[in-house]
C-alpha cells in the first residue's frame, strides 16, 4: 500500500508515452488526471516521475544505423535513448508545469531539494536505464518502494510472446527475478525492470511493483491496498 504523506517514485515506460504511431495523448491525459487526483486527496504527497524514451529512441537508433549501414556503438545508442527520455520528460514537466519542479532531474549525483508536488526525471548517462535512475532517486530521498508502469500486466516466468505456456508471477524475490533477466544491460533492452536497476534495488531493499501503465483502475487499487494485477519484486528474506 502507498501510505499518505509519503514521497512516491513512478518509473514510466517510454512505450506508454510514445508507442509506435506517435505520442499517446490519451495515456498522458489519464496520467495527468490520476496524479492530480492523488495530490488533491493529500496535499502532503509528492511524486517523482522518471520517464523512458519509447519509440523515439528506437526511431533515432534505426535512422543512425540505416545511414551508417552498420551497428552504432553502445554509447551512441545510449545517448540517443537518453536524449529521447529528456524530450519525453520535458513533455511531462510541461503537462505538470503549474505544480512541477522547474528543472528536469538528469544528474543523479546531485540531490535537489524538491518542494513542489511533482518532479520529473530523465535519463542520465550511458550504461544505465531510467529504471536505474528511478532506483537512485529511492536512494537519494530515502524511499523504499517504486512503481514501474509498463506495457505489460505482470512479469512472466518466460517471454509470453515466444512461449504459450508462460506463467504470470504475482510475487518474486529479487534473487529469483535476477535469474530471469540476467546481469547485463544493453541499450533498448526489453525487460520489465532492467538487470542493473534490479541489482541496485536489491542492494537498497527497495520494493518494486510492476503494473500495466494504462490501467488506472488497477493502479488505484494498488494505491488503496486493494486486490490488483501486477508483480511485486522485493527481498522477502529481509521482510
Secondary structure, DSSP 8 states (H G I E B T S, - for coil): ---SS-EEEEEE-HHHHEETTEE-HHHHHHHHHHHHHHHHH-TT-EEEEEE--THHHHHHHHHHHHHHTS---HHHHHHHHHHHHHHHHHHHHHHTTTTB-SS-B--TTS-----SSEEEE---STT--HHHHHHHHHHHHT--EEEEEESSSSEESS-TTT-TT--EESEEEHHHHHHHH-S---TT---SS-HHHHHHHHHHT-EEEEEETT-HHHHHHHHTT----SEEEE-GGG-
